[in-house]
Amino acid sequence: MAALFKSQDWFGLTRPREKIATLPEILAFAFASTISSSPESIGRDVRVVPPAALPRKLGLSSTEGQARLLHDLANIELQAMELAVRTLCARCASTQKPI
C-alpha cells in the first residue's frame, strides 16, 4: 500500500484489514507529528440506534449467535483502535514543541 502521509488518509480507510495493515505506519506518523490532523468523523458509515431497534440476538448455543458475538466484538475492537489512534494523534501533536 502506498505511504500514508496524513492521519485523515488512515481514518478514511473503510476496510478494517487495511486499517490493521497500515497501523504501524500511522502510529509512526502520530509519534512524529507536530500538528493534530485527525478528522471529525471516520471513513466508515456508523449508525447509532437504540438497543430496542436492533434485531433479537440468538443465544450462543447456535452458530449464528456465536458469529454475531464475534462480529460485535470485532466492531468494538475496531472502534477502540480508531479511538487510540485519534488520541495519539492529538496527544503527540499537543506535547511536541515546534523546532
C-alpha positions as CSV (number, residue, x, y, z in Angstrom):
1,M,0.0,0.0,0.0
2,A,1.2,3.5,-0.7
3,A,2.5,5.6,2.1
4,L,0.0,7.4,4.2
5,F,1.1,10.9,4.9
6,K,-1.8,12.2,6.9
7,S,-4.0,10.6,9.6
8,Q,-7.1,11.6,7.5
9,D,-5.9,9.1,4.9
10,W,-5.9,6.4,7.6
11,F,-9.3,7.4,9.1
12,G,-10.7,7.5,5.6
13,L,-10.0,3.8,5.0
14,T,-13.2,1.8,5.0
15,R,-11.9,-1.7,5.2
16,P,-10.7,-2.9,8.7
17,R,-8.0,-5.1,7.2
18,E,-6.4,-2.1,5.5
19,K,-6.5,-0.2,8.8
20,I,-4.8,-3.0,10.6
21,A,-2.2,-3.5,7.9
22,T,-1.3,0.2,8.0
23,L,-1.4,0.6,11.8
24,P,2.4,0.7,12.3
25,E,2.7,3.4,9.7
26,I,0.0,5.6,11.2
27,L,1.5,5.1,14.7
28,A,4.9,6.2,13.5
29,F,3.2,9.3,11.9
30,A,1.4,10.1,15.2
31,F,4.5,10.0,17.2
32,A,6.4,12.1,14.7
33,S,3.6,14.6,14.1
34,T,3.7,18.1,15.5
35,I,0.2,19.0,14.3
36,S,-3.1,17.4,15.1
37,S,-4.7,16.1,11.9
38,S,-7.4,13.7,13.0
39,P,-10.7,14.2,11.2
40,E,-14.0,14.9,12.9
41,S,-15.5,11.7,11.6
42,I,-14.3,8.3,10.5
43,G,-14.5,6.9,6.9
44,R,-16.8,4.1,7.8
45,D,-20.5,4.5,7.9
46,V,-21.6,4.3,11.5
47,R,-25.2,4.3,12.6
48,V,-26.2,4.6,16.2
49,V,-29.5,3.0,17.0
50,P,-31.3,2.4,20.3
51,P,-31.0,-1.2,21.5
52,A,-34.7,-1.8,21.2
53,A,-34.4,-1.2,17.4
54,L,-31.9,-4.0,17.0
55,P,-32.9,-7.5,16.0
56,R,-33.2,-10.0,18.8
57,K,-29.9,-11.9,19.1
58,L,-29.8,-15.7,19.1
59,G,-28.1,-17.5,22.0
60,L,-24.6,-18.6,22.0
61,S,-25.6,-22.2,21.5
62,S,-26.3,-21.5,17.8
63,T,-23.7,-20.9,15.1
64,E,-25.4,-17.7,14.2
65,G,-25.3,-16.5,17.8
66,Q,-21.6,-17.2,18.0
67,A,-20.9,-15.5,14.7
68,R,-22.9,-12.4,15.8
69,L,-20.9,-12.3,19.1
70,L,-17.6,-12.4,17.2
71,H,-18.8,-9.7,14.8
72,D,-19.9,-7.5,17.7
73,L,-16.5,-7.9,19.5
74,A,-14.6,-7.1,16.3
75,N,-16.6,-3.9,15.9
76,I,-15.8,-2.9,19.5
77,E,-12.1,-3.6,18.9
78,L,-12.1,-1.6,15.7
79,Q,-13.6,1.4,17.4
80,A,-11.1,1.1,20.3
81,M,-8.2,1.0,17.8
82,E,-9.6,4.1,16.0
83,L,-10.0,5.9,19.3
84,A,-6.5,5.1,20.3
85,V,-5.0,6.4,17.1
86,R,-7.1,9.6,17.3
87,T,-6.0,10.1,20.9
88,L,-2.3,9.6,19.9
89,C,-2.5,12.0,17.0
90,A,-4.0,14.7,19.3
91,R,-1.7,14.0,22.3
92,C,1.5,13.8,20.3
93,A,0.7,17.0,18.5
94,S,0.0,18.8,21.7
95,T,3.1,17.7,23.6
96,Q,5.7,18.3,20.9
97,K,7.3,21.8,20.6
98,P,7.9,23.2,17.1
99,I,11.5,23.3,16.0
